[in-house]
Each structure stands twice: as structure tokens, then as C-alpha cells.
Amino acid sequence: MTSPRYVLTYETPYGRGHVVHDGRRVLRVAPPGTEPPPLPEKDFRRLRERLERYFRGEREDFSDVPVRLPDAPIHRAVLSEVRRVGYGEVKTYGELAERVGTHPRVVGQALARNETPIIVPCHRVVGARGLGGFRWGLRWKRRLLRLEGALARTGSGPGRSSSSGSG
């Protein structure tokens, strides 16, 4: 396993967030309002600009950004599939489970191990009857889904989903 070497900070309307990087790939994305670790700042300018645009509500696709994925093959498969869920879309745990040939609970376990939210957009995965969980908490999950227009402004359920499923 590689060690963190650099930190990148980014600005959002919600405060400053940070990304921990090893020089080749993103290891962890932290939400705005958290303190960065004591690592040298590295200017990954393109990634910073993309994160800042995303948090301003602009459509961004991070599928080309290298990230560290969990070691378990099924968790890697789940998170790779999550990277295909587009901006403003939502999928259920059940839909993803069906796509990778596993159980919805395994999908939830894989998402819980995702240390790179936004870049691996696990906030776009919801339960069949509710939002499900999120590493940064449900307040952030709702905020991100609203930012993308995937959560009804007045309700708490998903807005646009490409299909239904169980989760």
C-alpha cells in the first residue's frame, strides 16, 4: 500500500476541503470543513479546478482520475461500476448488485470502504426506499444530490433514476 505524500486543498461554497494524494493517484477525499493532514501542498491544478467547478454546481466527470481502490476484487468491481453512474443520475444498491453479480449488502460494504467520494460518486447510490448511507453523512449526501439535480428540492427521495431496483 502506498503512503500519502501530498495534500491538495480546494475551495467550495461550504468551506475548504482536501484531497490526499500519493503522486500517482488519489487516496482520500475529505469534505469541506475538515482539516488537512500535515503534508506538503502539491498543486494538482486541474484536479483542484474540477473539484471547485463541481462544488459550484457545474457538471464534472472524474472517471479519468486515478484512485486507490480496495483490495477485495468484489469491492473493486462495485466501485468501478459506481464510477459509471453519471452526474445527476442515481442507481440503487440492488441495481449495482445485479450489474456486478453480488448482493446489495456487499454493494453497501464496498461503498463504506470508498475513501474517494465525489471522484468515485458513491453518493449517487441510494436504497430502494431511502437514501441509504454515506461516508460523509446523510446531510452531505442530500447536498450533493441536490447540487446535481438528482434530489427533489422539496422531497427527500431521489429525483431522476434511470431505472428502479431494490436495495
FIVO-551199 format. One line per field, with one value per atom (N, C-alpha, C, O): x, y, z; residue number from 1; atom name; residue in one letter. Coordinates in Angstrom, 1 decimal, m for minus. Layout:
N
c1 = [X ...]
c2 = [Y ...]
c3 = [Z ...]
nr = [NUM ...]
atom = [CA ...]
rest = [a ...]
//
This chain:
167
c1 = [0.8 0.0 0.9 1.9 0.5 1.3 0.9 m0.2 1.9 1.7 1.3 1.7 0.5 0.2 1.4 2.3 1.5 2.7 2.3 3.1 1.1 0.8 m0.7 m1.5 m1.0 m2.3 m2.7 m1.8 m3.9 m4.4 m5.6 m6.5 m5.6 m6.8 m7.7 m7.1 m9.0 m9.9 m10.9 m11.3 m11.4 m12.4 m13.8 m13.9 m14.8 m16.1 m17.0 m16.5 m18.3 m19.2 m19.4 m19.9 m19.0 m19.2 m17.9 m17.9 m16.8 m15.5 m14.5 m14.7 m13.3 m12.2 m12.2 m12.3 m12.0 m11.8 m10.4 m9.6 m10.1 m8.8 m8.8 m9.7 m7.8 m7.5 m6.1 m5.2 m6.0 m4.7 m4.3 m5.1 m3.1 m2.6 m1.2 m0.5 m0.9 0.5 1.4 2.5 0.9 1.7 1.3 1.6 0.6 0.1 m1.4 m2.1 m2.0 m3.5 m4.0 m3.3 m5.3 m6.0 m6.2 m6.6 m5.9 m6.0 m7.3 m7.9 m7.6 m8.7 m9.2 m8.4 m10.5 m11.2 m11.9 m12.7 m11.6 m12.3 m13.3 m13.0 m14.4 m15.4 m14.9 m14.0 m15.5 m15.3 m15.5 m16.4 m14.7 m14.8 m13.9 m14.0 m13.1 m12.2 m10.7 m10.4 m10.0 m8.6 m7.7 m7.8 m6.8 m6.0 m4.8 m4.5 m4.3 m3.2 m1.9 m1.8 m0.9 0.3 1.2 2.2 0.8 1.6 1.9 1.3 3.0 3.3 2.1 1.5 1.8 0.8 1.4 2.5 0.6 1.0 m0.1 m1.2 0.3 m0.7 m1.1 m0.5 m2.0 m2.6 m3.7 m4.9 m3.3 m4.2 m5.5 m6.6 m5.3 m6.5 m7.5 m8.7 m7.1 m8.0 m8.7 m9.9 m7.9 m8.4 m9.5 m10.6 m9.3 m10.2 m11.5 m12.6 m11.3 m12.5 m13.4 m14.6 m12.7 m13.5 m14.2 m15.3 m13.5 m14.2 m15.3 m16.4 m15.2 m16.3 m17.5 m18.7 m17.2 m18.2 m19.0 m20.2 m18.3 m19.0 m19.7 m20.5 m19.4 m20.3 m21.5 m22.3 m21.7 m22.8 m22.6 m23.6 m21.4 m21.1 m20.9 m20.3 m21.4 m21.2 m19.7 m19.0 m19.3 m17.9 m17.9 m18.8 m17.0 m16.8 m15.4 m14.5 m15.3 m14.0 m13.5 m12.6 m14.2 m13.9 m12.5 m12.0 m11.8 m10.4 m9.4 m8.2 m9.8 m8.9 m8.5 m9.3 m7.2 m6.7 m7.0 m6.7 m7.5 m7.8 m7.3 m7.2 m7.1 m6.8 m8.1 m9.0 m8.3 m9.5 m9.2 m8.0 m10.2 m10.0 m9.4 m9.5 m8.8 m8.1 m9.0 m8.7 m10.2 m11.1 m11.7 m12.2 m11.5 m12.0 m13.4 m13.8 m14.4 m15.8 m16.0 m16.8 m15.2 m15.4 m14.8 m15.3 m13.7 m13.1 m14.2 m14.3 m14.8 m15.8 m17.0 m17.4 m17.4 m18.6 m18.2 m18.9 m17.0 m16.6 m16.3 m16.5 m15.8 m15.6 m16.9 m17.0 m17.9 m19.3 m19.9 m20.5 m19.6 m20.1 m19.5 m20.2 m18.3 m17.7 m18.4 m18.2 m19.3 m20.0 m21.4 m22.0 m21.7 m23.0 m22.8 m21.9 m23.5 m23.3 m23.8 m24.6 m23.3 m23.7 m25.2 m25.8 m25.9 m27.3 m28.1 m29.4 m27.5 m28.2 m28.1 m27.2 m29.0 m28.9 m29.2 m30.0 m28.6 m28.8 m29.1 m28.7 m29.7 m30.0 m28.9 m28.2 m28.8 m27.8 m28.1 m27.2 m29.4 m29.9 m29.5 m29.0 m29.6 m29.2 m27.7 m27.3 m26.9 m25.4 m25.1 m24.2 m25.8 m25.5 m25.8 m25.0 m26.9 m27.2 m26.2 m25.8 m25.7 m24.7 m23.4 m22.7 m23.0 m21.7 m21.8 m20.8 m23.1 m23.3 m23.1 m22.4 m23.6 m23.5 m24.7 m25.8 m24.7 m25.8 m25.8 m24.7 m27.0 m27.0 m26.2 m25.6 m26.1 m25.3 m23.9 m23.1 m23.4 m22.0 m21.7 m20.6 m22.7 m22.5 m22.4 m21.5 m23.2 m23.1 m21.8 m21.2 m21.3 m20.0 m18.8 m17.9 m18.9 m17.9 m18.0 m17.0 m19.2 m19.4 m18.8 m18.3 m19.0 m18.5 m17.0 m16.4 m16.3 m14.9 m14.3 m13.1 m15.2 m14.8 m14.3 m15.0 m13.0 m12.4 m12.3 m11.7 m12.8 m12.7 m14.1 m14.3 m15.0 m16.3 m16.1 m15.0 m17.1 m17.1 m16.4 m17.0 m15.1 m14.4 m14.9 m15.1 m15.2 m16.0 m17.3 m17.4 m18.3 m19.5 m20.5 m21.6 m20.1 m21.0 m22.2 m23.2 m22.2 m23.4 m24.6 m25.8 m24.3 m25.3 m26.0 m26.9 m25.6 m26.2 m27.2 m26.8 m28.4 m29.4 m30.1 m30.0 m30.9 m31.7 m33.0 m33.3 m33.6 m34.9 m36.0 m36.9 m35.8 m36.8 m36.3 m36.9 m35.1 m34.5 m33.1 m32.6 m32.4 m31.1 m30.0 m29.0 m30.1 m29.0 m28.0 m28.3 m26.8 m25.7 m24.8 m24.9 m23.8 m22.8 m21.7 m21.9 m20.4 m19.2 m19.2 m18.8 m19.7 m19.7 m20.9 m21.1 m21.9 m23.1 m24.3 m24.0 m25.5 m26.7 m26.9 m27.4 m26.5 m26.6 m25.8 m26.2 m24.5 m23.7 m24.3 m24.3 m24.8 m25.4 m26.5 m26.6 m27.4 m28.5 m28.0 m28.5 m27.0 m26.5 m25.9 m26.1 m25.1 m24.5 m25.5 m25.4 m26.5 m27.6 m28.4 m28.8 m28.7 m29.3 m28.5 m29.0 m27.2 m26.3 m26.3 m26.2 m26.5 m26.5 m27.9 m28.1 m28.9 m30.3 m30.9 m31.9 m30.3 m30.8 m31.7 m32.2 m31.9 m32.8 m33.8 m33.5 m35.1 m36.1 m35.9 m35.6 m36.0 m35.7 m36.7 m36.3 m37.9 m38.8 m39.0 m39.5 m38.5 m38.6 m37.3 m36.3 m37.3 m36.1 m35.7 m34.7 m36.6 m36.3 m35.5 m35.4 m34.9 m34.2 m35.1 m36.3 m34.5 m35.2 m35.2 m36.2 m34.1 m34.1 m33.3 m32.2 m33.9 m33.2 m33.5 m34.6 m32.4 m32.6 m33.5 m34.0 m33.6 m34.5 m34.7 m34.0 m35.7 m35.9 m35.2 m34.8 m35.1 m34.5 m34.7 m35.4 m34.1 m34.3 m32.9 m31.9 m32.9 m31.6 m31.6 m30.6]
c2 = [m1.2 0.0 1.2 1.3 2.2 3.5 4.4 4.4 5.2 6.2 7.6 7.9 8.3 9.7 10.5 10.4 11.3 12.1 13.6 14.5 13.9 15.3 15.5 14.6 16.8 17.2 18.3 19.2 18.3 19.3 19.9 19.2 21.2 21.8 22.5 22.9 22.5 23.1 23.9 23.6 24.9 25.8 25.5 25.2 25.6 25.4 26.4 27.1 26.6 27.5 27.0 27.7 25.7 25.2 25.2 24.7 25.7 25.7 25.0 24.6 24.9 24.3 22.8 22.3 22.0 20.5 20.2 21.0 18.9 18.5 17.1 16.2 16.8 15.5 15.1 15.8 13.8 13.2 12.4 11.6 12.6 12.0 11.4 11.8 10.3 9.7 10.1 9.6 11.1 11.5 10.8 11.3 9.7 8.9 8.9 8.9 8.8 8.6 9.2 9.4 9.4 10.0 8.8 7.8 9.1 8.1 8.4 7.5 9.7 10.1 11.5 12.4 11.6 12.9 13.3 12.5 14.4 14.8 16.0 16.8 16.0 17.0 18.4 18.6 19.4 20.8 20.9 20.3 21.7 22.0 21.1 21.1 20.2 19.3 19.8 20.5 19.6 20.0 19.0 17.8 19.5 18.7 18.1 18.8 17.0 16.4 17.2 18.0 17.1 17.9 17.3 16.7 17.5 17.0 18.2 19.2 18.1 19.2 19.4 18.4 20.7 21.0 20.8 21.3 20.1 19.9 20.5 20.2 21.2 21.9 21.0 21.1 20.1 19.4 20.3 20.0 21.3 22.4 21.9 22.4 21.0 20.5 19.9 20.1 19.0 18.4 19.4 19.4 20.4 21.4 22.2 22.4 22.6 23.3 22.5 23.1 21.3 20.4 20.2 20.3 20.0 19.9 21.2 21.2 22.3 23.6 23.9 24.4 23.5 23.6 22.7 23.1 21.5 20.6 21.2 21.2 21.7 22.2 23.6 24.0 24.2 25.3 24.9 25.7 23.5 23.0 22.8 22.6 22.8 22.5 21.0 20.3 20.5 19.1 18.8 19.4 17.8 17.3 15.8 15.1 15.2 13.7 13.4 13.9 12.7 12.4 11.0 10.5 10.3 8.9 8.7 7.5 9.7 9.6 9.8 9.7 10.2 10.5 9.2 8.5 8.9 7.6 7.7 8.7 6.6 6.5 5.1 4.2 5.1 3.8 3.1 3.8 1.9 1.1 0.1 m0.3 m0.4 m1.5 m2.7 m2.9 m3.6 m4.8 m5.9 m6.6 m6.0 m7.1 m6.9 m5.9 m8.0 m7.9 m7.5 m6.7 m8.0 m7.6 m6.1 m5.5 m5.6 m4.2 m3.3 m2.3 m3.8 m3.0 m3.0 m2.0 m4.2 m4.2 m3.3 m2.6 m3.3 m2.4 m0.9 m0.2 m0.5 0.9 1.3 2.4 0.3 0.6 0.8 1.7 0.1 0.3 1.6 2.3 2.0 3.3 4.4 5.4 4.3 5.4 5.6 6.6 4.6 4.8 5.5 5.8 5.7 6.4 7.9 8.5 8.4 9.8 10.9 10.6 12.1 13.3 13.4 13.4 13.6 13.8 12.5 12.6 11.4 10.1 9.4 9.8 8.6 7.7 6.3 6.0 5.4 3.9 3.4 4.0 2.3 1.6 0.6 0.2 0.3 m0.8 m2.0 m2.7 m2.3 m3.5 m3.5 m4.5 m2.4 m2.3 m2.5 m3.3 m2.0 m2.2 m3.6 m4.2 m4.2 m5.6 m6.5 m7.4 m6.2 m7.0 m6.9 m7.9 m5.7 m5.5 m6.2 m6.6 m6.3 m7.0 m8.4 m9.0 m8.8 m10.2 m10.5 m11.4 m9.6 m9.8 m9.4 m9.1 m9.3 m8.9 m7.4 m6.8 m6.7 m5.3 m5.0 m3.9 m5.9 m5.6 m5.5 m4.7 m6.3 m6.3 m4.9 m4.4 m4.4 m3.1 m2.1 m1.2 m2.2 m1.2 m1.3 m0.3 m2.5 m2.7 m2.0 m1.4 m2.2 m1.6 m0.1 0.6 0.4 1.9 2.4 3.5 1.7 2.1 2.2 2.9 1.5 1.5 2.5 2.7 3.2 4.2 5.4 6.1 5.6 6.8 8.0 9.0 7.9 8.9 9.4 9.4 9.8 10.3 11.5 12.1 11.7 12.7 12.1 12.0 11.7 11.1 9.7 9.4 8.9 7.7 8.0 8.0 8.4 9.1 8.2 8.0 7.7 6.7 7.4 6.8 8.8 9.5 9.3 9.5 8.8 8.6 7.2 6.9 6.5 5.1 5.3 5.7 4.9 5.0 3.7 2.8 3.6 2.5 2.5 3.6 1.4 1.4 2.2 2.7 2.3 3.1 4.2 4.7 4.7 5.8 6.1 5.4 7.0 7.4 6.4 6.3 5.6 4.7 5.5 6.5 5.0 5.7 6.5 6.5 7.1 7.9 8.2 8.6 8.0 8.2 9.6 9.7 10.6 12.0 12.3 13.4 11.4 11.6 11.9 12.4 11.7 12.0 13.4 13.7 14.3 15.7 16.1 16.8 15.5 15.7 15.0 15.5 13.8 13.0 13.8 14.0 14.3 15.1 16.4 16.7 17.0 18.3 18.0 18.7 16.9 16.6 16.2 16.5 15.4 15.0 16.2 16.3 17.1 18.4 19.2 19.8 19.3 20.0 19.5 20.3 18.2 17.6 17.6 17.1 18.0 18.0 16.6 16.4 15.7 14.3 14.1 13.0 15.1 15.0 16.1 17.3 15.8 16.8 17.8 17.5 19.1 20.2 20.1 20.6 19.6 19.7 18.3 18.3 17.2 15.9 15.4 16.0 14.2 13.6 12.3 11.7 12.0 10.8 11.2 12.4 10.2 10.5 11.2 10.9 12.0 12.7 11.9 11.2 11.9 11.1 9.8 9.8 8.7 7.4 6.8 6.8 6.2 5.6 4.4 4.0 3.7 2.6 2.3 2.8 1.4 1.1 m0.2 m0.9 m0.4 m1.6 m1.8 m0.9 m2.8 m3.0 m2.8 m3.0 m2.4 m2.2 m2.3 m2.1]
c3 = [0.0 0.0 0.0 0.7 m0.8 m0.8 0.3 0.9 0.6 1.7 1.1 0.0 1.9 1.5 1.4 2.3 0.3 0.2 0.1 0.5 m0.5 m0.7 m0.3 m0.2 m0.1 0.1 m0.9 m1.2 m1.4 m2.3 m1.6 m1.2 m1.4 m0.9 m2.0 m3.0 m1.8 m2.8 m2.0 m0.9 m2.7 m2.1 m2.6 m3.8 m1.7 m2.1 m1.4 m0.5 m1.8 m1.0 0.4 1.2 0.7 2.0 2.9 4.0 2.4 3.1 2.3 1.1 2.9 2.2 2.5 3.6 1.4 1.5 1.1 0.8 1.2 0.8 0.2 0.5 m0.6 m1.2 m0.8 m0.9 m0.4 m0.1 m1.3 m1.8 m1.7 m3.0 m2.8 m1.9 m3.5 m3.4 m4.5 m4.7 m5.4 m6.5 m7.8 m8.9 m7.7 m8.9 m8.9 m9.9 m7.7 m7.6 m6.3 m5.3 m6.3 m5.1 m4.1 m4.5 m2.9 m1.8 m1.0 m0.5 m0.8 0.0 m0.3 m0.6 m0.3 m0.5 0.8 1.3 1.4 2.6 2.3 1.4 3.1 2.8 3.2 4.0 2.6 3.0 4.5 5.1 5.2 6.6 7.4 8.7 6.8 7.6 7.5 6.5 8.5 8.5 7.6 7.8 6.8 6.0 6.9 7.9 6.5 7.3 7.0 6.1 7.9 7.7 6.7 7.0 5.4 4.3 3.4 3.5 2.6 1.6 0.7 0.2 0.4 m0.6 m2.0 m2.3 m2.8 m4.2 m5.1 m4.8 m6.1 m6.9 m8.1 m9.2 m7.8 m8.9 m9.5 m9.2 m10.2 m10.6 m11.3 m11.0 m12.2 m13.0 m12.1 m12.2 m11.1 m10.2 m9.3 m9.1 m8.8 m8.0 m8.7 m8.2 m9.9 m10.7 m10.9 m10.9 m11.2 m11.5 m10.2 m10.3 m9.1 m7.8 m7.5 m7.0 m7.7 m7.4 m8.3 m7.9 m9.6 m10.5 m10.1 m10.1 m9.7 m9.2 m8.1 m8.1 m7.1 m5.9 m6.2 m5.4 m7.4 m7.8 m8.6 m9.0 m8.7 m9.4 m10.9 m11.6 m11.3 m12.8 m12.9 m12.1 m14.1 m14.4 m14.5 m15.3 m13.8 m13.9 m13.9 m13.2 m14.6 m14.7 m14.2 m14.9 m13.2 m12.6 m12.9 m12.3 m13.9 m14.2 m14.6 m14.6 m15.1 m15.6 m14.5 m14.7 m13.3 m12.2 m11.5 m11.0 m11.5 m10.8 m9.3 m8.7 m8.8 m7.4 m6.8 m7.6 m5.5 m4.9 m4.6 m3.9 m5.0 m4.7 m3.7 m3.5 m3.0 m2.0 m2.7 m3.9 m1.8 m2.3 m2.7 m3.7 m2.1 m2.4 m3.8 m4.1 m4.6 m6.0 m6.2 m7.1 m5.3 m5.5 m5.1 m5.8 m4.2 m3.8 m4.9 m5.3 m5.5 m6.7 m7.8 m8.5 m8.1 m9.2 m8.9 m9.8 m7.6 m7.3 m7.5 m8.2 m7.0 m7.1 m8.6 m9.0 m9.3 m10.8 m11.4 m12.3 m11.1 m11.6 m11.2 m12.0 m9.9 m9.4 m10.2 m10.4 m10.7 m11.5 m12.8 m13.4 m13.2 m14.5 m14.3 m15.2 m13.0 m12.7 m13.0 m12.3 m13.9 m14.4 m13.4 m12.5 m13.7 m12.9 m13.0 m14.1 m11.9 m11.9 m11.9 m11.9 m12.0 m12.0 m10.6 m9.8 m10.4 m9.2 m9.6 m10.5 m8.9 m9.0 m7.6 m6.6 m7.5 m6.2 m6.0 m6.9 m4.7 m4.3 m5.1 m5.5 m5.2 m6.0 m7.4 m8.0 m8.1 m9.5 m9.6 m10.5 m8.8 m8.8 m8.5 m9.2 m7.5 m7.2 m8.4 m8.7 m9.1 m10.3 m11.3 m12.0 m11.5 m12.6 m12.3 m13.2 m11.0 m10.7 m10.2 m9.9 m10.1 m9.7 m8.2 m7.8 m7.4 m5.9 m5.2 m5.9 m3.9 m3.1 m2.8 m2.7 m2.6 m2.3 m1.0 m0.9 m0.1 1.1 0.9 1.5 m0.1 m0.5 m1.2 m1.0 m1.9 m2.5 m1.4 m1.5 m0.4 0.7 1.4 1.8 1.6 2.2 1.4 1.9 0.1 m0.8 m0.8 m0.7 m0.8 m0.7 0.6 0.6 1.7 3.0 3.0 3.8 2.1 2.0 1.0 0.9 0.4 m0.6 0.1 0.8 0.0 0.6 m0.3 0.0 m1.5 m2.5 m3.0 m4.3 m2.1 m2.6 m3.5 m3.5 m4.3 m5.4 m6.6 m7.7 m6.5 m7.6 m7.9 m9.1 m6.9 m7.0 m6.4 m5.2 m7.2 m6.7 m6.0 m6.5 m4.9 m4.1 m3.6 m3.2 m3.6 m3.1 m4.1 m3.8 m5.3 m6.3 m6.2 m7.0 m5.2 m4.9 m3.7 m2.7 m4.0 m2.9 m2.7 m3.5 m1.6 m1.3 m2.1 m2.6 m2.2 m2.9 m2.2 m2.8 m0.9 m0.1 0.7 1.7 0.3 1.0 0.5 m0.4 1.2 0.7 0.9 0.2 2.0 2.3 3.1 3.7 3.2 3.9 3.1 1.8 3.7 3.0 4.0 5.2 3.6 4.4 5.1 6.2 4.4 4.9 5.7 6.2 5.8 6.4 5.5 4.3 5.9 5.0 4.6 3.6 5.5 5.2 3.9 3.0 3.8 2.6 1.4 0.3 1.7 0.5 m0.1 m1.3 0.7 0.2 m0.5 m1.6 0.1 m0.5 m1.9 m2.8 m2.0 m3.3 m4.3 m5.5 m3.9 m4.9 m5.3 m6.5 m4.4 m4.8 m5.7 m6.7 m5.4 m6.3 m7.7 m8.7 m7.9 m9.2 m9.8 m10.9 m9.0 m9.5 m9.5 m10.1 m8.7 m8.6 m7.4 m7.2 m6.6 m5.4 m5.5 m5.7 m5.4 m5.5 m4.4 m3.3 m4.8 m3.8 m2.6 m1.5 m2.8 m1.7 m1.0 0.1 m1.6 m1.0 m0.5 m0.7 0.0 0.4 m0.5 m0.3 m1.4 m2.2 m3.5 m3.8 m4.2 m5.4 m6.4 m6.6 m7.2 m8.3 m9.5 m9.8 m10.3 m11.5 m11.3 m10.8 m11.6 m11.6 m13.0 m13.5 m13.5 m14.8 m14.8 m15.9 m13.7 m13.6 m12.1 m11.2 m11.8 m10.4 m10.1 m10.9 m8.8 m8.3 m6.8 m6.2 m6.3 m4.8 m4.2 m4.9 m2.9 m2.3 m0.9 m0.2]
nr = [1 1 1 1 2 2 2 2 3 3 3 3 4 4 4 4 5 5 5 5 6 6 6 6 7 7 7 7 8 8 8 8 9 9 9 9 10 10 10 10 11 11 11 11 12 12 12 12 13 13 13 13 14 14 14 14 15 15 15 15 16 16 16 16 17 17 17 17 18 18 18 18 19 19 19 19 20 20 20 20 21 21 21 21 22 22 22 22 23 23 23 23 24 24 24 24 25 25 25 25 26 26 26 26 27 27 27 27 28 28 28 28 29 29 29 29 30 30 30 30 31 31 31 31 32 32 32 32 33 33 33 33 34 34 34 34 35 35 35 35 36 36 36 36 37 37 37 37 38 38 38 38 39 39 39 39 40 40 40 40 41 41 41 41 42 42 42 42 43 43 43 43 44 44 44 44 45 45 45 45 46 46 46 46 47 47 47 47 48 48 48 48 49 49 49 49 50 50 50 50 51 51 51 51 52 52 52 52 53 53 53 53 54 54 54 54 55 55 55 55 56 56 56 56 57 57 57 57 58 58 58 58 59 59 59 59 60 60 60 60 61 61 61 61 62 62 62 62 63 63 63 63 64 64 64 64 65 65 65 65 66 66 66 66 67 67 67 67 68 68 68 68 69 69 69 69 70 70 70 70 71 71 71 71 72 72 72 72 73 73 73 73 74 74 74 74 75 75 75 75 76 76 76 76 77 77 77 77 78 78 78 78 79 79 79 79 80 80 80 80 81 81 81 81 82 82 82 82 83 83 83 83 84 84 84 84 85 85 85 85 86 86 86 86 87 87 87 87 88 88 88 88 89 89 89 89 90 90 90 90 91 91 91 91 92 92 92 92 93 93 93 93 94 94 94 94 95 95 95 95 96 96 96 96 97 97 97 97 98 98 98 98 99 99 99 99 100 100 100 100 101 101 101 101 102 102 102 102 103 103 103 103 104 104 104 104 105 105 105 105 106 106 106 106 107 107 107 107 108 108 108 108 109 109 109 109 110 110 110 110 111 111 111 111 112 112 112 112 113 113 113 113 114 114 114 114 115 115 115 115 116 116 116 116 117 117 117 117 118 118 118 118 119 119 119 119 120 120 120 120 121 121 121 121 122 122 122 122 123 123 123 123 124 124 124 124 125 125 125 125 126 126 126 126 127 127 127 127 128 128 128 128 129 129 129 129 130 130 130 130 131 131 131 131 132 132 132 132 133 133 133 133 134 134 134 134 135 135 135 135 136 136 136 136 137 137 137 137 138 138 138 138 139 139 139 139 140 140 140 140 141 141 141 141 142 142 142 142 143 143 143 143 144 144 144 144 145 145 145 145 146 146 146 146 147 147 147 147 148 148 148 148 149 149 149 149 150 150 150 150 151 151 151 151 152 152 152 152 153 153 153 153 154 154 154 154 155 155 155 155 156 156 156 156 157 157 157 157 158 158 158 158 159 159 159 159 160 160 160 160 161 161 161 161 162 162 162 162 163 163 163 163 164 164 164 164 165 165 165 165 166 166 166 166 167 167 167 167]
atom = [N CA C O N CA C O N CA C O N CA C O N CA C O N CA C O N CA C O N CA C O N CA C O N CA C O N CA C O N CA C O N CA C O N CA C O N CA C O N CA C O N CA C O N CA C O N CA C O N CA C O N CA C O N CA C O N CA C O N CA C O N CA C O N CA C O N CA C O N CA C O N CA C O N CA C O N CA C O N CA C O N CA C O N CA C O N CA C O N CA C O N CA C O N CA C O N CA C O N CA C O N CA C O N CA C O N CA C O N CA C O N CA C O N CA C O N CA C O N CA C O N CA C O N CA C O N CA C O N CA C O N CA C O N CA C O N CA C O N CA C O N CA C O N CA C O N CA C O N CA C O N CA C O N CA C O N CA C O N CA C O N CA C O N CA C O N CA C O N CA C O N CA C O N CA C O N CA C O N CA C O N CA C O N CA C O N CA C O N CA C O N CA C O N CA C O N CA C O N CA C O N CA C O N CA C O N CA C O N CA C O N CA C O N CA C O N CA C O N CA C O N CA C O N CA C O N CA C O N CA C O N CA C O N CA C O N CA C O N CA C O N CA C O N CA C O N CA C O N CA C O N CA C O N CA C O N CA C O N CA C O N CA C O N CA C O N CA C O N CA C O N CA C O N CA C O N CA C O N CA C O N CA C O N CA C O N CA C O N CA C O N CA C O N CA C O N CA C O N CA C O N CA C O N CA C O N CA C O N CA C O N CA C O N CA C O N CA C O N CA C O N CA C O N CA C O N CA C O N CA C O N CA C O N CA C O N CA C O N CA C O N CA C O N CA C O N CA C O N CA C O N CA C O N CA C O N CA C O N CA C O N CA C O N CA C O N CA C O N CA C O N CA C O N CA C O N CA C O N CA C O N CA C O N CA C O N CA C O N CA C O N CA C O N CA C O N CA C O N CA C O N CA C O N CA C O N CA C O N CA C O N CA C O N CA C O N CA C O]
rest = [m m m m t t t t s s s s p p p p r r r r y y y y v v v v l l l l t t t t y y y y e e e e t t t t p p p p y y y y g g g g r r r r g g g g h h h h v v v v v v v v h h h h d d d d g g g g r r r r r r r r v v v v l l l l r r r r v v v v a a a a p p p p p p p p g g g g t t t t e e e e p p p p p p p p p p p p l l l l p p p p e e e e k k k k d d d d f f f f r r r r r r r r l l l l r r r r e e e e r r r r l l l l e e e e r r r r y y y y f f f f r r r r g g g g e e e e r r r r e e e e d d d d f f f f s s s s d d d d v v v v p p p p v v v v r r r r l l l l p p p p d d d d a a a a p p p p i i i i h h h h r r r r a a a a v v v v l l l l s s s s e e e e v v v v r r r r r r r r v v v v g g g g y y y y g g g g e e e e v v v v k k k k t t t t y y y y g g g g e e e e l l l l a a a a e e e e r r r r v v v v g g g g t t t t h h h h p p p p r r r r v v v v v v v v g g g g q q q q a a a a l l l l a a a a r r r r n n n n e e e e t t t t p p p p i i i i i i i i v v v v p p p p c c c c h h h h r r r r v v v v v v v v g g g g a a a a r r r r g g g g l l l l g g g g g g g g f f f f r r r r w w w w g g g g l l l l r r r r w w w w k k k k r r r r r r r r l l l l l l l l r r r r l l l l e e e e g g g g a a a a l l l l a a a a r r r r t t t t g g g g s s s s g g g g p p p p g g g g r r r r s s s s s s s s s s s s s s s s g g g g s s s s g g g g]
//
